[in-house]
Every structure is written in C-alpha cells, then in structure tokens.
C-alpha cells in the first residue's frame, strides 16, 4: 500500500513539474519571437529541445514508479 501512494505522488508531482516547465519554455519562446521575429527558426529548434528535456522528467518518473510498483 505504501508503494502505491509513493507511485501516485511520483507521477502526480512529475506531471505538475512537466506542466510548469513546458509553460516556462513556451512563454520564453513566444517572448523571444516577440523581441526578435527573425530568429524564429533558431528559437523554435531550441524550444523543441527544451520541451524534450522537460518531458524526460515524467518518463523517468514513470520508470521509477513502475519499478516501485513492481515491488508490491
């Protein structure tokens, strides 16, 4: 039972963290386009890399959660 609570907390906090991180990355991307529209292509590439790195957090949390859930 304790592991199920831990898995739920891990996944919930990872989802919240990824949501906040995605929001920050995209807000900075839009702000950068507003300041320098000619740098749109470079900023888009960097924003996608940033989103990929942020989205790695829930995937890692899922793996840890499944490892803990397997110990039940």
N, C-alpha and C positions, 0 to 999 in steps of 0.2 A: 504494500500500500504506500509506503514512503517513497518508493521509486516512481510510482505513478504520479504522485504530487510533484516530485522533482522533474519528471519529464514534462509535465504540464507547465511548470514555471519556466523551464528552459525554453520551451517552444514559444510561450507567450512573450517572454522578455526578448527573445531573438526577433520575433515579428515586430514588436514595438520598436526595437533598435533599428531594424532594417527600414521601417517606415519613416522614422525620423531621419535616418541617413539618406534615404532616397529623396526626401523632401529638401534637405540641405543641398545635396548635389544638384538637383534640378533648379532650385532657386538661384544658386550661384551661376548655373549655366545660362539661365534667362537673363540674369543681371549682366553677365559678360557679353551676351549678344546685344543687349540694350546699349552698353557702353561702346562696343566695337563690332558693328554688324559685319564688317569684312572678315573677321576672324571666326565666322560661324562654323566653317568646316573643321578647323583645329579644335575649337571648343566642343563641338559635337563628339569628336573622337575621344577627347579627354573625359567628357561626361559619361560616355558609354563605358569607358574603362573604370571610372569611379563607381558607376552603378554596379558593374560586375564585381568589384571588390566589396562593395557594401552587401550585395546579395550572397556573397560567400558566407557571411555570418549565419544566416538561417540554415544553410546547407550543413555547415559544421555542427550547429546546434541539433539539427535533425539526426546526424550521425551519432552524436553523443547521447541524445535521447533514446535512440534505438539500442545503443549499447547498454544503457542503464535499464531500459525496459526488458531487455533480454535476460537480466539478472533476477527477474521476478520468480 
